[in-house]
Amino acid sequence: MSEVDLASFSYEELKGQLQQIVDDLSAGNVKIDDVSKVVERSRLIVAECQRRLKGTKEQIEAMMAEIQGSDL
């Protein structure tokens, strides 16, 4: 799964995928040969979520600065 593939999912869907990975690892449902792939997928999901959160934070900060600078 690439970062391009991740872009097609909502933040909530990515969070759900990450939770499923954690559940599968905790339950021992991941074959030892697949652990590195699952961990890499998790890393990509976390990076995408962090990227989105940072972008949202920046948008909110810009909106707040615009509101504070206006004559409301």
PyMOL Python script that loads the backbone (N, CA, C, O; Angstrom):
from pymol import cmd

cmd.read_pdbstr("""\
ATOM      1  N   MET A   1       0.860  -1.184   0.000  1.00  0.00           N
ATOM      2  CA  MET A   1       0.000   0.000   0.000  1.00  0.00           C
ATOM      3  C   MET A   1       0.893   1.229   0.000  1.00  0.00           C
ATOM      4  O   MET A   1       1.731   1.406   0.885  1.00  0.00           O
ATOM      5  N   SER A   2       0.708   2.055  -0.982  1.00  0.00           N
ATOM      6  CA  SER A   2       1.525   3.248  -1.090  1.00  0.00           C
ATOM      7  C   SER A   2       0.794   4.445  -0.515  1.00  0.00           C
ATOM      8  O   SER A   2      -0.384   4.370  -0.164  1.00  0.00           O
ATOM      9  N   GLU A   3       1.524   5.562  -0.425  1.00  0.00           N
ATOM     10  CA  GLU A   3       0.918   6.785   0.072  1.00  0.00           C
ATOM     11  C   GLU A   3      -0.203   7.252  -0.855  1.00  0.00           C
ATOM     12  O   GLU A   3      -1.172   7.861  -0.403  1.00  0.00           O
ATOM     13  N   VAL A   4      -0.072   6.967  -2.150  1.00  0.00           N
ATOM     14  CA  VAL A   4      -1.122   7.333  -3.102  1.00  0.00           C
ATOM     15  C   VAL A   4      -2.391   6.551  -2.775  1.00  0.00           C
ATOM     16  O   VAL A   4      -3.486   7.114  -2.780  1.00  0.00           O
ATOM     17  N   ASP A   5      -2.249   5.268  -2.494  1.00  0.00           N
ATOM     18  CA  ASP A   5      -3.402   4.445  -2.125  1.00  0.00           C
ATOM     19  C   ASP A   5      -4.069   4.987  -0.867  1.00  0.00           C
ATOM     20  O   ASP A   5      -5.296   4.999  -0.771  1.00  0.00           O
ATOM     21  N   LEU A   6      -3.278   5.430   0.087  1.00  0.00           N
ATOM     22  CA  LEU A   6      -3.812   5.921   1.353  1.00  0.00           C
ATOM     23  C   LEU A   6      -4.630   7.186   1.170  1.00  0.00           C
ATOM     24  O   LEU A   6      -5.540   7.452   1.955  1.00  0.00           O
ATOM     25  N   ALA A   7      -4.321   7.966   0.151  1.00  0.00           N
ATOM     26  CA  ALA A   7      -5.031   9.220  -0.090  1.00  0.00           C
ATOM     27  C   ALA A   7      -6.503   8.992  -0.404  1.00  0.00           C
ATOM     28  O   ALA A   7      -7.316   9.903  -0.245  1.00  0.00           O
ATOM     29  N   SER A   8      -6.855   7.799  -0.845  1.00  0.00           N
ATOM     30  CA  SER A   8      -8.248   7.523  -1.204  1.00  0.00           C
ATOM     31  C   SER A   8      -9.110   7.189   0.017  1.00  0.00           C
ATOM     32  O   SER A   8     -10.331   7.083  -0.105  1.00  0.00           O
ATOM     33  N   PHE A   9      -8.497   7.024   1.181  1.00  0.00           N
ATOM     34  CA  PHE A   9      -9.232   6.704   2.400  1.00  0.00           C
ATOM     35  C   PHE A   9      -9.453   7.953   3.244  1.00  0.00           C
ATOM     36  O   PHE A   9      -8.634   8.872   3.241  1.00  0.00           O
ATOM     37  N   SER A  10     -10.560   7.974   3.960  1.00  0.00           N
ATOM     38  CA  SER A  10     -10.794   9.057   4.913  1.00  0.00           C
ATOM     39  C   SER A  10      -9.892   8.848   6.129  1.00  0.00           C
ATOM     40  O   SER A  10      -9.358   7.761   6.351  1.00  0.00           O
ATOM     41  N   TYR A  11      -9.739   9.907   6.898  1.00  0.00           N
ATOM     42  CA  TYR A  11      -8.944   9.811   8.119  1.00  0.00           C
ATOM     43  C   TYR A  11      -9.514   8.722   9.030  1.00  0.00           C
ATOM     44  O   TYR A  11      -8.767   7.935   9.612  1.00  0.00           O
ATOM     45  N   GLU A  12     -10.832   8.686   9.146  1.00  0.00           N
ATOM     46  CA  GLU A  12     -11.489   7.709  10.012  1.00  0.00           C
ATOM     47  C   GLU A  12     -11.244   6.278   9.532  1.00  0.00           C
ATOM     48  O   GLU A  12     -11.062   5.368  10.341  1.00  0.00           O
ATOM     49  N   GLU A  13     -11.240   6.087   8.205  1.00  0.00           N
ATOM     50  CA  GLU A  13     -10.956   4.763   7.659  1.00  0.00           C
ATOM     51  C   GLU A  13      -9.515   4.353   7.947  1.00  0.00           C
ATOM     52  O   GLU A  13      -9.249   3.198   8.282  1.00  0.00           O
ATOM     53  N   LEU A  14      -8.595   5.289   7.817  1.00  0.00           N
ATOM     54  CA  LEU A  14      -7.193   4.992   8.125  1.00  0.00           C
ATOM     55  C   LEU A  14      -7.026   4.634   9.594  1.00  0.00           C
ATOM     56  O   LEU A  14      -6.306   3.697   9.939  1.00  0.00           O
ATOM     57  N   LYS A  15      -7.694   5.383  10.449  1.00  0.00           N
ATOM     58  CA  LYS A  15      -7.639   5.102  11.885  1.00  0.00           C
ATOM     59  C   LYS A  15      -8.186   3.697  12.163  1.00  0.00           C
ATOM     60  O   LYS A  15      -7.638   2.965  12.986  1.00  0.00           O
ATOM     61  N   GLY A  16      -9.257   3.331  11.478  1.00  0.00           N
ATOM     62  CA  GLY A  16      -9.822   1.990  11.624  1.00  0.00           C
ATOM     63  C   GLY A  16      -8.871   0.908  11.152  1.00  0.00           C
ATOM     64  O   GLY A  16      -8.755  -0.144  11.781  1.00  0.00           O
ATOM     65  N   GLN A  17      -8.185   1.168  10.032  1.00  0.00           N
ATOM     66  CA  GLN A  17      -7.206   0.202   9.532  1.00  0.00           C
ATOM     67  C   GLN A  17      -6.074   0.012  10.538  1.00  0.00           C
ATOM     68  O   GLN A  17      -5.618  -1.106  10.779  1.00  0.00           O
ATOM     69  N   LEU A  18      -5.637   1.109  11.111  1.00  0.00           N
ATOM     70  CA  LEU A  18      -4.563   1.040  12.098  1.00  0.00           C
ATOM     71  C   LEU A  18      -5.018   0.254  13.329  1.00  0.00           C
ATOM     72  O   LEU A  18      -4.262  -0.552  13.871  1.00  0.00           O
ATOM     73  N   GLN A  19      -6.246   0.490  13.762  1.00  0.00           N
ATOM     74  CA  GLN A  19      -6.782  -0.253  14.914  1.00  0.00           C
ATOM     75  C   GLN A  19      -6.873  -1.744  14.594  1.00  0.00           C
ATOM     76  O   GLN A  19      -6.588  -2.581  15.450  1.00  0.00           O
ATOM     77  N   GLN A  20      -7.266  -2.077  13.374  1.00  0.00           N
ATOM     78  CA  GLN A  20      -7.348  -3.488  12.978  1.00  0.00           C
ATOM     79  C   GLN A  20      -5.974  -4.142  13.001  1.00  0.00           C
ATOM     80  O   GLN A  20      -5.833  -5.291  13.419  1.00  0.00           O
ATOM     81  N   ILE A  21      -4.966  -3.411  12.552  1.00  0.00           N
ATOM     82  CA  ILE A  21      -3.600  -3.938  12.580  1.00  0.00           C
ATOM     83  C   ILE A  21      -3.176  -4.210  14.025  1.00  0.00           C
ATOM     84  O   ILE A  21      -2.623  -5.268  14.326  1.00  0.00           O
ATOM     85  N   VAL A  22      -3.433  -3.259  14.908  1.00  0.00           N
ATOM     86  CA  VAL A  22      -3.082  -3.427  16.323  1.00  0.00           C
ATOM     87  C   VAL A  22      -3.810  -4.638  16.900  1.00  0.00           C
ATOM     88  O   VAL A  22      -3.214  -5.447  17.610  1.00  0.00           O
ATOM     89  N   ASP A  23      -5.096  -4.758  16.594  1.00  0.00           N
ATOM     90  CA  ASP A  23      -5.873  -5.895  17.097  1.00  0.00           C
ATOM     91  C   ASP A  23      -5.314  -7.219  16.584  1.00  0.00           C
ATOM     92  O   ASP A  23      -5.178  -8.181  17.341  1.00  0.00           O
ATOM     93  N   ASP A  24      -4.989  -7.261  15.282  1.00  0.00           N
ATOM     94  CA  ASP A  24      -4.445  -8.491  14.695  1.00  0.00           C
ATOM     95  C   ASP A  24      -3.100  -8.859  15.307  1.00  0.00           C
ATOM     96  O   ASP A  24      -2.845 -10.026  15.606  1.00  0.00           O
ATOM     97  N   LEU A  25      -2.241  -7.859  15.491  1.00  0.00           N
ATOM     98  CA  LEU A  25      -0.938  -8.132  16.111  1.00  0.00           C
ATOM     99  C   LEU A  25      -1.103  -8.596  17.555  1.00  0.00           C
ATOM    100  O   LEU A  25      -0.429  -9.527  17.994  1.00  0.00           O
ATOM    101  N   SER A  26      -1.997  -7.947  18.285  1.00  0.00           N
ATOM    102  CA  SER A  26      -2.232  -8.301  19.692  1.00  0.00           C
ATOM    103  C   SER A  26      -2.790  -9.707  19.837  1.00  0.00           C
ATOM    104  O   SER A  26      -2.475 -10.415  20.793  1.00  0.00           O
ATOM    105  N   ALA A  27      -3.620 -10.106  18.882  1.00  0.00           N
ATOM    106  CA  ALA A  27      -4.248 -11.428  18.940  1.00  0.00           C
ATOM    107  C   ALA A  27      -3.358 -12.525  18.344  1.00  0.00           C
ATOM    108  O   ALA A  27      -3.704 -13.705  18.390  1.00  0.00           O
ATOM    109  N   GLY A  28      -2.225 -12.132  17.794  1.00  0.00           N
ATOM    110  CA  GLY A  28      -1.333 -13.109  17.186  1.00  0.00           C
ATOM    111  C   GLY A  28      -1.833 -13.605  15.845  1.00  0.00           C
ATOM    112  O   GLY A  28      -1.506 -14.717  15.430  1.00  0.00           O
ATOM    113  N   ASN A  29      -2.620 -12.791  15.165  1.00  0.00           N
ATOM    114  CA  ASN A  29      -3.207 -13.180  13.880  1.00  0.00           C
ATOM    115  C   ASN A  29      -2.340 -12.835  12.678  1.00  0.00           C
ATOM    116  O   ASN A  29      -2.780 -12.984  11.538  1.00  0.00           O
ATOM    117  N   VAL A  30      -1.125 -12.379  12.912  1.00  0.00           N
ATOM    118  CA  VAL A  30      -0.228 -12.024  11.810  1.00  0.00           C
ATOM    119  C   VAL A  30       0.911 -13.033  11.776  1.00  0.00           C
ATOM    120  O   VAL A  30       1.594 -13.256  12.776  1.00  0.00           O
ATOM    121  N   LYS A  31       1.105 -13.640  10.607  1.00  0.00           N
ATOM    122  CA  LYS A  31       2.194 -14.597  10.449  1.00  0.00           C
ATOM    123  C   LYS A  31       3.519 -13.868  10.598  1.00  0.00           C
ATOM    124  O   LYS A  31       3.654 -12.714  10.191  1.00  0.00           O
ATOM    125  N   ILE A  32       4.478 -14.539  11.176  1.00  0.00           N
ATOM    126  CA  ILE A  32       5.782 -13.931  11.421  1.00  0.00           C
ATOM    127  C   ILE A  32       6.406 -13.423  10.120  1.00  0.00           C
ATOM    128  O   ILE A  32       7.113 -12.416  10.129  1.00  0.00           O
ATOM    129  N   ASP A  33       6.154 -14.098   9.023  1.00  0.00           N
ATOM    130  CA  ASP A  33       6.701 -13.675   7.725  1.00  0.00           C
ATOM    131  C   ASP A  33       6.056 -12.384   7.233  1.00  0.00           C
ATOM    132  O   ASP A  33       6.618 -11.707   6.371  1.00  0.00           O
ATOM    133  N   ASP A  34       4.883 -12.030   7.766  1.00  0.00           N
ATOM    134  CA  ASP A  34       4.167 -10.840   7.321  1.00  0.00           C
ATOM    135  C   ASP A  34       4.321  -9.646   8.261  1.00  0.00           C
ATOM    136  O   ASP A  34       3.856  -8.549   7.950  1.00  0.00           O
ATOM    137  N   VAL A  35       4.963  -9.849   9.395  1.00  0.00           N
ATOM    138  CA  VAL A  35       5.058  -8.780  10.392  1.00  0.00           C
ATOM    139  C   VAL A  35       5.739  -7.535   9.833  1.00  0.00           C
ATOM    140  O   VAL A  35       5.264  -6.424  10.065  1.00  0.00           O
ATOM    141  N   SER A  36       6.825  -7.692   9.112  1.00  0.00           N
ATOM    142  CA  SER A  36       7.528  -6.511   8.596  1.00  0.00           C
ATOM    143  C   SER A  36       6.651  -5.739   7.613  1.00  0.00           C
ATOM    144  O   SER A  36       6.683  -4.508   7.601  1.00  0.00           O
ATOM    145  N   LYS A  37       5.867  -6.439   6.787  1.00  0.00           N
ATOM    146  CA  LYS A  37       4.957  -5.770   5.861  1.00  0.00           C
ATOM    147  C   LYS A  37       3.867  -5.009   6.619  1.00  0.00           C
ATOM    148  O   LYS A  37       3.513  -3.886   6.259  1.00  0.00           O
ATOM    149  N   VAL A  38       3.351  -5.628   7.656  1.00  0.00           N
ATOM    150  CA  VAL A  38       2.289  -5.012   8.452  1.00  0.00           C
ATOM    151  C   VAL A  38       2.818  -3.784   9.193  1.00  0.00           C
ATOM    152  O   VAL A  38       2.135  -2.764   9.277  1.00  0.00           O
ATOM    153  N   VAL A  39       4.019  -3.885   9.721  1.00  0.00           N
ATOM    154  CA  VAL A  39       4.621  -2.750  10.423  1.00  0.00           C
ATOM    155  C   VAL A  39       4.882  -1.603   9.438  1.00  0.00           C
ATOM    156  O   VAL A  39       4.647  -0.442   9.771  1.00  0.00           O
ATOM    157  N   GLU A  40       5.356  -1.912   8.251  1.00  0.00           N
ATOM    158  CA  GLU A  40       5.588  -0.872   7.239  1.00  0.00           C
ATOM    159  C   GLU A  40       4.272  -0.220   6.827  1.00  0.00           C
ATOM    160  O   GLU A  40       4.208   1.000   6.676  1.00  0.00           O
ATOM    161  N   ARG A  41       3.238  -1.008   6.646  1.00  0.00           N
ATOM    162  CA  ARG A  41       1.919  -0.459   6.320  1.00  0.00           C
ATOM    163  C   ARG A  41       1.448   0.471   7.427  1.00  0.00           C
ATOM    164  O   ARG A  41       0.910   1.546   7.160  1.00  0.00           O
ATOM    165  N   SER A  42       1.653   0.051   8.670  1.00  0.00           N
ATOM    166  CA  SER A  42       1.279   0.882   9.814  1.00  0.00           C
ATOM    167  C   SER A  42       2.030   2.203   9.787  1.00  0.00           C
ATOM    168  O   SER A  42       1.451   3.257  10.047  1.00  0.00           O
ATOM    169  N   ARG A  43       3.311   2.147   9.476  1.00  0.00           N
ATOM    170  CA  ARG A  43       4.126   3.361   9.415  1.00  0.00           C
ATOM    171  C   ARG A  43       3.583   4.323   8.362  1.00  0.00           C
ATOM    172  O   ARG A  43       3.508   5.529   8.599  1.00  0.00           O
ATOM    173  N   LEU A  44       3.208   3.796   7.207  1.00  0.00           N
ATOM    174  CA  LEU A  44       2.654   4.639   6.144  1.00  0.00           C
ATOM    175  C   LEU A  44       1.321   5.257   6.562  1.00  0.00           C
ATOM    176  O   LEU A  44       1.058   6.426   6.279  1.00  0.00           O
ATOM    177  N   ILE A  45       0.493   4.477   7.228  1.00  0.00           N
ATOM    178  CA  ILE A  45      -0.801   4.986   7.689  1.00  0.00           C
ATOM    179  C   ILE A  45      -0.599   6.097   8.706  1.00  0.00           C
ATOM    180  O   ILE A  45      -1.247   7.140   8.622  1.00  0.00           O
ATOM    181  N   VAL A  46       0.290   5.883   9.663  1.00  0.00           N
ATOM    182  CA  VAL A  46       0.557   6.900  10.686  1.00  0.00           C
ATOM    183  C   VAL A  46       1.097   8.177  10.032  1.00  0.00           C
ATOM    184  O   VAL A  46       0.690   9.280  10.396  1.00  0.00           O
ATOM    185  N   ALA A  47       2.005   8.029   9.075  1.00  0.00           N
ATOM    186  CA  ALA A  47       2.567   9.201   8.391  1.00  0.00           C
ATOM    187  C   ALA A  47       1.478   9.971   7.654  1.00  0.00           C
ATOM    188  O   ALA A  47       1.465  11.201   7.687  1.00  0.00           O
ATOM    189  N   GLU A  48       0.569   9.268   6.992  1.00  0.00           N
ATOM    190  CA  GLU A  48      -0.519   9.929   6.271  1.00  0.00           C
ATOM    191  C   GLU A  48      -1.455  10.652   7.237  1.00  0.00           C
ATOM    192  O   GLU A  48      -1.887  11.772   6.965  1.00  0.00           O
ATOM    193  N   CYS A  49      -1.767  10.017   8.356  1.00  0.00           N
ATOM    194  CA  CYS A  49      -2.634  10.653   9.362  1.00  0.00           C
ATOM    195  C   CYS A  49      -1.963  11.906   9.930  1.00  0.00           C
ATOM    196  O   CYS A  49      -2.611  12.939  10.098  1.00  0.00           O
ATOM    197  N   GLN A  50      -0.680  11.812  10.223  1.00  0.00           N
ATOM    198  CA  GLN A  50       0.042  12.973  10.740  1.00  0.00           C
ATOM    199  C   GLN A  50       0.067  14.106   9.718  1.00  0.00           C
ATOM    200  O   GLN A  50      -0.080  15.273  10.080  1.00  0.00           O
ATOM    201  N   ARG A  51       0.254  13.764   8.441  1.00  0.00           N
ATOM    202  CA  ARG A  51       0.254  14.765   7.375  1.00  0.00           C
ATOM    203  C   ARG A  51      -1.094  15.482   7.312  1.00  0.00           C
ATOM    204  O   ARG A  51      -1.151  16.704   7.177  1.00  0.00           O
ATOM    205  N   ARG A  52      -2.162  14.721   7.411  1.00  0.00           N
ATOM    206  CA  ARG A  52      -3.497  15.316   7.359  1.00  0.00           C
ATOM    207  C   ARG A  52      -3.781  16.184   8.579  1.00  0.00           C
ATOM    208  O   ARG A  52      -4.341  17.273   8.456  1.00  0.00           O
ATOM    209  N   LEU A  53      -3.396  15.704   9.744  1.00  0.00           N
ATOM    210  CA  LEU A  53      -3.616  16.492  10.963  1.00  0.00           C
ATOM    211  C   LEU A  53      -2.844  17.801  10.912  1.00  0.00           C
ATOM    212  O   LEU A  53      -3.358  18.846  11.311  1.00  0.00           O
ATOM    213  N   LYS A  54      -1.606  17.747  10.421  1.00  0.00           N
ATOM    214  CA  LYS A  54      -0.807  18.963  10.303  1.00  0.00           C
ATOM    215  C   LYS A  54      -1.473  19.946   9.342  1.00  0.00           C
ATOM    216  O   LYS A  54      -1.540  21.142   9.625  1.00  0.00           O
ATOM    217  N   GLY A  55      -1.963  19.445   8.211  1.00  0.00           N
ATOM    218  CA  GLY A  55      -2.638  20.299   7.248  1.00  0.00           C
ATOM    219  C   GLY A  55      -3.895  20.926   7.819  1.00  0.00           C
ATOM    220  O   GLY A  55      -4.162  22.105   7.589  1.00  0.00           O
ATOM    221  N   THR A  56      -4.660  20.157   8.554  1.00  0.00           N
ATOM    222  CA  THR A  56      -5.877  20.672   9.175  1.00  0.00           C
ATOM    223  C   THR A  56      -5.544  21.723  10.217  1.00  0.00           C
ATOM    224  O   THR A  56      -6.213  22.753  10.309  1.00  0.00           O
ATOM    225  N   LYS A  57      -4.506  21.460  11.002  1.00  0.00           N
ATOM    226  CA  LYS A  57      -4.084  22.429  12.018  1.00  0.00           C
ATOM    227  C   LYS A  57      -3.683  23.749  11.359  1.00  0.00           C
ATOM    228  O   LYS A  57      -4.052  24.823  11.834  1.00  0.00           O
ATOM    229  N   GLU A  58      -2.934  23.663  10.277  1.00  0.00           N
ATOM    230  CA  GLU A  58      -2.502  24.872   9.570  1.00  0.00           C
ATOM    231  C   GLU A  58      -3.694  25.638   8.999  1.00  0.00           C
ATOM    232  O   GLU A  58      -3.708  26.868   9.027  1.00  0.00           O
ATOM    233  N   GLN A  59      -4.684  24.927   8.487  1.00  0.00           N
ATOM    234  CA  GLN A  59      -5.888  25.579   7.965  1.00  0.00           C
ATOM    235  C   GLN A  59      -6.639  26.305   9.081  1.00  0.00           C
ATOM    236  O   GLN A  59      -7.088  27.437   8.900  1.00  0.00           O
ATOM    237  N   ILE A  60      -6.770  25.659  10.218  1.00  0.00           N
ATOM    238  CA  ILE A  60      -7.474  26.266  11.356  1.00  0.00           C
ATOM    239  C   ILE A  60      -6.723  27.493  11.848  1.00  0.00           C
ATOM    240  O   ILE A  60      -7.327  28.525  12.137  1.00  0.00           O
ATOM    241  N   GLU A  61      -5.398  27.376  11.942  1.00  0.00           N
ATOM    242  CA  GLU A  61      -4.600  28.520  12.386  1.00  0.00           C
ATOM    243  C   GLU A  61      -4.735  29.692  11.413  1.00  0.00           C
ATOM    244  O   GLU A  61      -4.804  30.844  11.840  1.00  0.00           O
ATOM    245  N   ALA A  62      -4.773  29.405  10.112  1.00  0.00           N
ATOM    246  CA  ALA A  62      -4.926  30.479   9.123  1.00  0.00           C
ATOM    247  C   ALA A  62      -6.305  31.129   9.248  1.00  0.00           C
ATOM    248  O   ALA A  62      -6.424  32.351   9.152  1.00  0.00           O
ATOM    249  N   MET A  63      -7.336  30.327   9.459  1.00  0.00           N
ATOM    250  CA  MET A  63      -8.685  30.864   9.629  1.00  0.00           C
ATOM    251  C   MET A  63      -8.773  31.722  10.908  1.00  0.00           C
ATOM    252  O   MET A  63      -9.395  32.785  10.915  1.00  0.00           O
ATOM    253  N   MET A  64      -8.148  31.243  11.970  1.00  0.00           N
ATOM    254  CA  MET A  64      -8.163  31.997  13.230  1.00  0.00           C
ATOM    255  C   MET A  64      -7.437  33.327  13.075  1.00  0.00           C
ATOM    256  O   MET A  64      -7.896  34.352  13.579  1.00  0.00           O
ATOM    257  N   ALA A  65      -6.314  33.311  12.383  1.00  0.00           N
ATOM    258  CA  ALA A  65      -5.570  34.551  12.143  1.00  0.00           C
ATOM    259  C   ALA A  65      -6.400  35.512  11.306  1.00  0.00           C
ATOM    260  O   ALA A  65      -6.384  36.719  11.548  1.00  0.00           O
ATOM    261  N   GLU A  66      -7.127  34.984  10.321  1.00  0.00           N
ATOM    262  CA  GLU A  66      -7.971  35.827   9.488  1.00  0.00           C
ATOM    263  C   GLU A  66      -9.112  36.417  10.300  1.00  0.00           C
ATOM    264  O   GLU A  66      -9.439  37.593  10.143  1.00  0.00           O
ATOM    265  N   ILE A  67      -9.716  35.623  11.157  1.00  0.00           N
ATOM    266  CA  ILE A  67     -10.812  36.118  12.011  1.00  0.00           C
ATOM    267  C   ILE A  67     -10.311  37.174  12.977  1.00  0.00           C
ATOM    268  O   ILE A  67     -10.958  38.206  13.163  1.00  0.00           O
ATOM    269  N   GLN A  68      -9.168  36.926  13.592  1.00  0.00           N
ATOM    270  CA  GLN A  68      -8.618  37.870  14.552  1.00  0.00           C
ATOM    271  C   GLN A  68      -8.202  39.169  13.880  1.00  0.00           C
ATOM    272  O   GLN A  68      -8.187  40.219  14.523  1.00  0.00           O
ATOM    273  N   GLY A  69      -7.866  39.115  12.607  1.00  0.00           N
ATOM    274  CA  GLY A  69      -7.448  40.294  11.880  1.00  0.00           C
ATOM    275  C   GLY A  69      -8.601  41.064  11.264  1.00  0.00           C
ATOM    276  O   GLY A  69      -8.413  42.167  10.750  1.00  0.00           O
ATOM    277  N   SER A  70      -9.809  40.479  11.312  1.00  0.00           N
ATOM    278  CA  SER A  70     -10.957  41.158  10.693  1.00  0.00           C
ATOM    279  C   SER A  70     -11.626  42.083  11.698  1.00  0.00           C
ATOM    280  O   SER A  70     -11.341  42.032  12.895  1.00  0.00           O
ATOM    281  N   ASP A  71     -12.506  42.915  11.204  1.00  0.00           N
ATOM    282  CA  ASP A  71     -13.215  43.890  12.058  1.00  0.00           C
ATOM    283  C   ASP A  71     -14.596  43.372  12.417  1.00  0.00           C
ATOM    284  O   ASP A  71     -15.594  44.035  12.138  1.00  0.00           O
ATOM    285  N   LEU A  72     -14.672  42.201  13.031  1.00  0.00           N
ATOM    286  CA  LEU A  72     -15.974  41.655  13.430  1.00  0.00           C
ATOM    287  C   LEU A  72     -16.527  42.335  14.642  1.00  0.00           C
ATOM    288  O   LEU A  72     -17.615  41.989  15.102  1.00  0.00           O
TER     289      LEU A  72
END
""", "prot")
cmd.dss("prot")
cmd.show_as("cartoon", "prot")
cmd.util.cbc("prot")
cmd.orient("prot")
